[in-house]
Amino acid sequence: MANYPVQKITKSRIAEVDFSNLEFGKHISDHMLVCVFENGSWGQPSIVPFGDLSLSPAMLSLHYGQAIFEGMKAFRMNDGRITIFRPDKHYLRLNRSLDRMCMPTLPKEIFLEGLSQLIRLDEQWLPGTHGSSLYLRPFSFASESRLGVKISDKYHFIILTSPAGSYQPKPYRLKVEKHYARTVEGGTGFAKCAGNYGGAYYPTRMAVREGYDQVLWTDGKEHQYIDEVGMMNVMFMIDGVLHTPQLNTAILEGITRDSILTIARDMGLKVEERRIKVSEIEQAFKENRITEAFGVGTAAVVAPIAAINIEGTDYTVQAPDSNSFQLKAKQLLHDMRMGVSHDKYGWNYIVG
């Protein structure tokens, strides 16, 4: 594998960081990887000091939305090695997003080697405390300067890293959204593109003003079926069976979602991936058959849900305890990442 050119900083900013009180995404590590696509191919990646870019205000991504990203984590294992969690799966999703947005797919070497070399260079930014990580943000955007509506001929691919502390969210209060849509089948919901998030802000802000933390999205056509939470996939334990909406083009295929489902099946749990009606969840609440409800995603891994508002009624979910599947699954993932237990699935990518 090639070693990419590196321009090192003259003075690190790491002294500005309070590692005992990390705010997610606030601090960006010293360096970033940059690679440019033009004249039909990706150029030579390079690692440079983190800083502002000189780009045209007429670049196409600002006007027509060709922009995608990934969210990943690297961890320091108990033996001191550094692992990236499931980068192969993230790479596949990145290229699916690029392809959906008519952007050039990225060679795997640039993705994996870029991550590895950047992490090794800024290794001191990876916290060593329990539950902490180095958040990884690969992203790409159209950078051709042109005001016409067209597919760009030039793109930037960049990787940023950011130290992240242990994420312990309070249990979420959700509002089922039956008016606005995050996306629809046939749209870009399965892609991790910027517009999906920008378009979700307004209904989410309305839900927050009503006392909720996030929106629980329903299908954009009938608003009868559950899709996902604002930043996570969603799961329900009903009558001892783990239920989650089946994937379609309106739902992001979460890497944590896949990991949790794999663990559940190996634990002998019955798992159902299918279309789930809001009315079915409402009835299960009324009959006290839902014992767990939680979101799954990169940031929190598992995020308990405390209440779900359906058509104006709040239905509460009991807090997880030591016997809850969600906490057991979260601990199993943590132990694999840390090297405490055997990585039977080969999900750890050790940074050499």
N, C-alpha and C positions, 0 to 999 in steps of 0.2 A: 504494500500500500504506500502511496506517495505521502511525503510530508509536505503539508501546505505551507507557503510562505507566511511568516509571522512578523508583524511589526508590534513590538512590545511597548507597553506604556512606560513613561518615565517615572511615574509615581503612582502607586496603588491607592485606590479610594477605600480600601477595606477598613481602614481605621474609623471611617465615618459610620460604620454599621454597628448597631447594638444587637449582637447575636442572641441575647437573652430576651429580646422583645422584637421579633421580626414581623413586620407587616407585609402580607403577601404582595409580591410584585413591586414593592417600593424601591428596592435596591437592585441595580443591574450590575453584574460582575464586570471586571476590568476590560474584557475583550469580547469581540463578536466575530463570527464568521460571515463573510460576504462572498457571494458568487453571482455573476451576471450572465443572463441568457441573451444573446444577440447574434445576428447573422446565422440563425438556425441551430445554434448549439450552446450548451453551457460552457462557460470559460473556466479559467483556473480559480478555484476557491482560494481565499486568503483570510488570515486572521489579523484583525486590526484592533486598535483601542476602541472601546465603546464610545460612541459620540454621534453627533448629528450628521445627517447625510445631506449632500447637495443635490437636490432633485427639482425638476420642473414643476411648477404649480399646474401645468397643463398635462401632467402625466395621467394616463388613462385610468389607473385604479381609483384616483380621487373622483373621477366623474362617472365611471361606468361599473365600478365595483369588482374588478378582477383582483381578489385578495383572499388568501386562505392561510390557515395556521394549524399547528399542532400544539398540544400541551402534554408534557412528559415529565418524568422525574428520574434523577440519579440519586443513589443512596450510598452511604459509607457502611460497608458490612462490618460485622464484629471483628473480623480478622484484619481490617484496615483496607481491604480492596474496595474498589468503587464499582457499582453495578448500575446499568441503565435497565429499567423495567420494560420488557417487551418492545424493544425498538423496531423489530421486524414488523410487528402488527401495526405500529404507528406509521412506519414507512409505507405500508400498503394503503392505509387510510389517507395519508398525505397525497399519494399519487391518485387515488380515487377522487379526492377533492380537486386536485389540479386538473384532471381530465374533465370533470364535470364543468369546470369554469373555463374550459378551452385554453388552459395554460400548459406549458410543456412539462411533462413528468421529469422527475429528478433521478439521476443515476444513484443506485444504492450506495456506491462507494462514497460519493460526496456527502450523503446523509449520515452514514455510520462513522466514516472517518472524520467528518467535520465535527460531529458530536464528541467523539473520543478525544480528538486533539484539543478541542476547545476546553473540555472538562479537565484534561490533564494540565493545561496551562493555568487555569484558574481554580485548581484543586483546593486552594486554601479558602475559597468562598463556600465550600460545601460544609455546612455545620456538622458537628459531631454529636449533637445531643439527641436523645431518644425521640424518634418520630420526625426528625428533621430531614431535609432533602435539599437537593439543588434542582430547582424547577427549570425545565428546558423549553424554550419557545422557538421552534423552527417556524418560519413563515415566508410567504412569497407574495409578490404583488406586481402588477403591470406597471412598468416605469417608462414606457415610450411617451414622448411628449407629442400629443396630438389631440385636437378637440373633436374630431370626427368619431362617430360611433363605429368602432371596429375592434376586432381582436388584436391585442397588442403584439408587436414584434419584439419587444424587449421586456425582460423581467429581472427582478432582484430576488435572490433567495438569501435569507439571513437567519442566523441562529443567535439568540440571546440566552443567557442563563441568569438565574436569580436565586439567592438563598431563601429557603422557606422553612419556617418553624413547624412544630407539630400543630396540625390543624384539627382542632376540636370544636366543631360547630355546635351551637345550641340546637336542640331538636327543631326542625323546620315546621312552620305553619304554612300550609299551601292553600291556594284558592284554585278550584277547577275553572278553567277559562272556557267559556262556551260562546263567546262572541268573536274575539280576535283569534287569528291563526298565526302560529310561528312559521309554518310552511304547509304545503299540501303535497299529496303524492304526485310524483312527476316533477316536483320542484327540487330545491337544493338542500332539503332537510338532512339528507344523509351525508352531505359534504360539510366540512368544517370551514365554512366561508364567512367572511366578516359580516355580510349583509344579514345573515340569520340572526346575529346578536343585536345589531342595530335596530332591526325591525321588532325585536322583542322588548325593547326598553319601555315603550309607552304602556302596554298593558301590565307589565311588571310593576312600573311605577304606580299605576292605579291600585294594584293589589297591595303594595306596600302601604299606601295611604289608608287602606282599609284595615291594616294591622297584620298583614301576612308577609311572609319572607320571599316567597317565590310563587310563580304560576305553575299549575299542573296543566300542561297543554293537552287539548283534545284534537281529534282529526279535523282538518280544515274544511271538510265538506259537510259533514252532518253534525259535528261536535258531540258525537255519541260515544266515541272510543278514545281511550287514553293513549297518548303518545309518549311524552316524557316530561320531566321537570325542567325548569329553565336552564340549569347547568348540568343536569345529570339524567341518567336513565333511572327508572323507578321500578321497585319490586314490592310485592305483597306476599305475606305468608297467610294463606287462607286454608283452614282445615288441615294444616300440616303440609300443604303443598305450596311450593314457591312459584308464584305467577309473575310474569313480566310481559309487556307488550312485544309481539313478534316484530322483527325488523321489517321496515319497508322504506321507500324512498323519502319519507317524511321524518324518519327517526335516525339519529346519529348512532352508528354502531360503536358503542363505548368499549374500550379495551378493558376497563375495570368490570363492565357488565359481563363480558365474555369470561373474565377470570373468575368472578363470583359464581357464575353458572357452572363453570367447570368444577369448581370446588364443591358446589352443592351436589352435583351428580356423583362425585367421588365419595361424598359423605353418605350416599344412599338416599338422599332426598328426592322426592318426585318433583320434577320441574316441568312447568308448562309455559311455553312461549306461544302466545296466541293473541288474537284481538280481544281486548278486555273492555266491556261496556262500563261507562260511568254508573249506569243504573245497577249493574251487578255489584260494583264496589259499594254503592250506597246500601243495597240490600244486605250485603255481608256485614257492613257496620251495624245495621239495625239488629242483626241476629247474633252479634258479638262473635263472628267467625274469623275476624282479622286479628291475628296476634302480633304481627309485625308489618310495618310499612317503612321503607327506607329508600333513599337515593344512593346511587353508586356512580363515582366519577374520580378523575385523577386527583383533584384537590383534596377531598375529604376521604377518599376510598369508600367509606360507608357513612352516610349521614342520616340519622334517625329522623323520622317524621312524627311530630307530636299531634298534628291535627290537619284535617283536610276539609275545606269548605265546599259543599256541593249544594248549589241552588239556594244559598243563604243559610244553610245549616252546617255548623261545625261538628265534625265527627272526630273524636279523640282516639289516639293510639297509645296503648300502654308503653311506658318507657322500657327499653331493652335491659335485660339483666344478664347474668353470667350464663344462663341457659339459652339465650337468644342466638339464633343462627347468624344474624348479621355481625355480632361481636366475635363469634367464633371464626367466621370467615375472614374478618378483618385481621384477627390475630394470626391466622394461618398465613395470610399474605405477608404480613410483617415479618414473621419468622423465616419465610423463604427468602425474602429480600435481604435480611440480615445475615443469612447463612446459618441460622440457628437450626433450621430443619432442612431436609434434603429438597433441592429444587427439582422435583420429579417431572415438571413440565418443561424444563429448560427455558424458563422465562427470564432469567438473569443474563444480561450481556455484560461480561466483565471488561472494564476498560483497562487495556494493557498498558 
